[in-house]
Amino acid sequence: MRSLFLLLPALLLMSACQGAAVQPDYDTSRNFADYRTWQFAEPAVSSLPENDPRLSGELISDRVKDSVANQMELRGLRPPVANQEADLKVKTYLMIENRQDNVSTSFGGYWGTGWGGFWGGPSIQTQRVDYKELILQIDMLDASDGKLVWRGSEGETLSDRPQSPVKRDEQINRLVGKILGSFPPN
């Protein structure tokens, strides 16, 4: 029971960190209105660490590619017609990073009412919480010169519990939506 009280603030703190807006990086000298077509660069989805069964494989790769394709379509970018080169090449990366956070809980203090109360003195306990974060990064390269023109990334705490395919779809769609919500930049 005590560990539950220690874990609850940690979860609240981590969920609060997820609300921050994605801050992409991009080449300010590029006119993003000139980009009308896109396609995936090879490989379309890379994972770090490589061969991690949670990240590699056709199922997760297809989820990422489908979600990116849907978001690009929403932004008016289309795949090129046959025998035509795309304006943008898109690369995606799935990464798992180990994270740590310090969580402090306080307990103790005043008990009772009025003048008959008791002061027990507060106590603060700090505990380190280790967790894993799933990070999705999307890079866009100008197809004519191969240079990176836009990059966005977003992460979420990776659940220790097995996820259903529906939950995995939701997580990927949520991450891609957050990342590409700030594309194009101008």
C-alpha positions as CSV (number, residue, x, y, z in Angstrom):
1,M,0.0,0.0,0.0
2,R,2.8,2.4,0.9
3,S,4.4,1.8,-2.5
4,L,1.1,2.7,-4.2
5,F,1.2,6.1,-2.5
6,L,4.8,6.6,-3.7
7,L,4.0,5.6,-7.2
8,L,0.9,7.8,-7.6
9,P,2.8,11.1,-7.5
10,A,5.4,9.7,-10.0
11,L,2.7,8.8,-12.5
12,L,1.0,12.2,-12.1
13,L,4.3,13.9,-12.6
14,M,5.1,11.9,-15.7
15,S,1.7,12.5,-17.2
16,A,2.1,16.2,-16.6
17,C,5.3,16.2,-18.6
18,Q,3.5,14.7,-21.6
19,G,1.3,17.7,-22.1
20,A,4.0,20.0,-23.5
21,A,3.7,21.0,-27.1
22,V,6.1,19.5,-29.7
23,Q,8.9,21.9,-30.6
24,P,10.1,21.0,-34.1
25,D,13.3,22.1,-35.6
26,Y,13.3,23.2,-39.3
27,D,15.3,25.0,-41.9
28,T,14.0,28.6,-41.9
29,S,15.4,29.3,-45.4
30,R,13.0,26.7,-47.0
31,N,9.6,27.6,-48.4
32,F,7.4,24.7,-47.2
33,A,4.6,25.7,-49.5
34,D,6.8,24.4,-52.4
35,Y,6.5,20.9,-51.0
36,R,3.5,19.1,-52.4
37,T,4.5,15.5,-52.7
38,W,6.2,13.1,-50.3
39,Q,7.3,9.5,-50.0
40,F,9.1,7.4,-47.5
41,A,12.9,7.2,-47.6
42,E,14.5,3.7,-47.2
43,P,14.2,2.4,-44.6
44,A,10.9,4.1,-43.8
45,V,11.0,3.1,-40.1
46,S,14.2,2.5,-38.1
47,S,14.3,1.4,-34.5
48,L,16.9,2.0,-31.7
49,P,17.9,-0.3,-30.2
50,E,17.9,-2.4,-33.4
51,N,16.2,-5.7,-33.3
52,D,14.2,-4.8,-30.2
53,P,11.0,-6.9,-30.6
54,R,8.8,-4.1,-29.2
55,L,9.9,-1.8,-32.0
56,S,11.0,-3.8,-35.0
57,G,8.8,-5.8,-37.3
58,E,6.1,-5.3,-39.9
59,L,3.2,-4.7,-37.5
60,I,4.7,-1.7,-35.8
61,S,6.3,-0.4,-39.0
62,D,3.0,-0.6,-40.8
63,R,1.3,1.3,-37.9
64,V,3.8,4.1,-38.2
65,K,3.7,4.3,-42.0
66,D,-0.1,4.3,-42.1
67,S,-0.4,7.0,-39.4
68,V,2.2,9.2,-41.1
69,A,0.5,8.8,-44.5
70,N,-2.9,9.8,-43.0
71,Q,-1.4,12.9,-41.3
72,M,0.4,13.9,-44.5
73,E,-2.8,13.5,-46.5
74,L,-4.6,15.8,-43.9
75,R,-1.9,18.5,-44.6
76,G,-2.5,18.3,-48.4
77,L,0.7,16.4,-49.2
78,R,0.3,13.5,-51.6
79,P,2.4,10.6,-52.9
80,P,4.0,11.4,-56.2
81,V,2.3,10.1,-59.4
82,A,4.1,7.3,-61.3
83,N,7.6,8.1,-62.6
84,Q,7.7,11.4,-60.7
85,E,10.1,12.2,-57.9
86,A,8.6,13.3,-54.5
87,D,9.5,16.8,-53.1
88,L,10.0,15.4,-49.6
89,K,11.5,12.1,-48.3
90,V,10.2,11.0,-44.8
91,K,12.2,8.9,-42.3
92,T,10.9,7.8,-39.0
93,Y,12.7,6.5,-35.9
94,L,11.3,4.6,-33.0
95,M,13.5,4.6,-29.9
96,I,13.3,3.4,-26.3
97,E,15.2,5.4,-23.8
98,N,15.7,4.7,-20.1
99,R,14.6,7.6,-17.9
100,Q,14.8,8.4,-14.2
101,D,12.8,10.8,-12.1
102,N,12.9,11.7,-8.4
103,V,9.6,11.6,-6.6
104,S,9.2,13.2,-3.2
105,T,6.4,12.5,-0.9
106,S,5.7,14.2,2.4
107,F,3.8,12.8,5.3
108,G,3.3,13.7,8.9
109,G,2.4,17.1,10.4
110,Y,-0.4,18.3,12.5
111,W,-3.2,16.0,13.8
112,G,-6.2,16.9,15.8
113,T,-8.3,20.0,16.2
114,G,-8.1,23.2,18.1
115,W,-5.6,23.6,21.0
116,G,-5.6,19.8,21.7
117,G,-3.8,18.9,18.5
118,F,-0.5,17.1,18.1
119,W,2.4,18.2,15.9
120,G,4.3,15.1,14.6
121,G,6.7,17.0,12.4
122,P,6.6,16.5,8.6
123,S,8.8,13.9,6.9
124,I,9.8,13.9,3.3
125,Q,10.9,10.8,1.4
126,T,12.5,11.0,-2.0
127,Q,12.6,7.9,-4.2
128,R,14.1,7.4,-7.7
129,V,11.7,6.0,-10.3
130,D,13.1,4.3,-13.4
131,Y,10.9,4.0,-16.5
132,K,11.2,3.6,-20.2
133,E,10.0,6.2,-22.7
134,L,8.9,5.4,-26.3
135,I,10.1,8.2,-28.6
136,L,9.0,8.7,-32.2
137,Q,11.0,11.0,-34.4
138,I,10.0,12.1,-37.9
139,D,12.5,13.6,-40.2
140,M,11.7,15.3,-43.6
141,L,14.4,15.7,-46.2
142,D,14.4,17.7,-49.3
143,A,14.4,15.1,-52.1
144,S,16.4,17.3,-54.5
145,D,19.5,17.8,-52.2
146,G,18.9,15.2,-49.4
147,K,19.2,17.8,-46.6
148,L,17.1,17.7,-43.5
149,V,14.5,20.4,-43.6
150,W,12.2,19.5,-40.7
151,R,12.4,17.3,-37.6
152,G,9.8,16.6,-34.9
153,S,9.8,14.2,-32.0
154,E,7.5,13.2,-29.2
155,G,7.6,10.6,-26.4
156,E,5.3,8.8,-24.1
157,T,6.0,6.6,-21.1
158,L,6.2,2.9,-22.2
159,S,3.8,0.7,-20.3
160,D,5.2,-2.3,-18.5
161,R,1.9,-4.1,-19.2
162,P,1.3,-5.8,-22.6
163,Q,-0.8,-3.6,-24.9
164,S,-3.5,-4.7,-27.2
165,P,-3.1,-3.9,-30.9
166,V,-5.9,-1.3,-30.6
167,K,-3.9,0.5,-27.8
168,R,-0.7,0.3,-29.9
169,D,-2.6,1.9,-32.8
170,E,-3.9,4.7,-30.5
171,Q,-0.5,5.4,-29.1
172,I,1.2,5.6,-32.6
173,N,-1.6,7.7,-34.0
174,R,-1.5,10.0,-30.9
175,L,2.3,10.5,-31.2
176,V,2.3,11.1,-35.0
177,G,-0.6,13.5,-34.6
178,K,1.2,15.5,-32.0
179,I,4.4,15.6,-34.0
180,L,2.9,16.5,-37.4
181,G,0.5,18.9,-35.8
182,S,3.2,21.6,-36.2
183,F,3.9,20.8,-39.8
184,P,4.3,22.7,-42.1
185,P,5.9,25.4,-40.0
186,N,4.8,28.4,-42.1
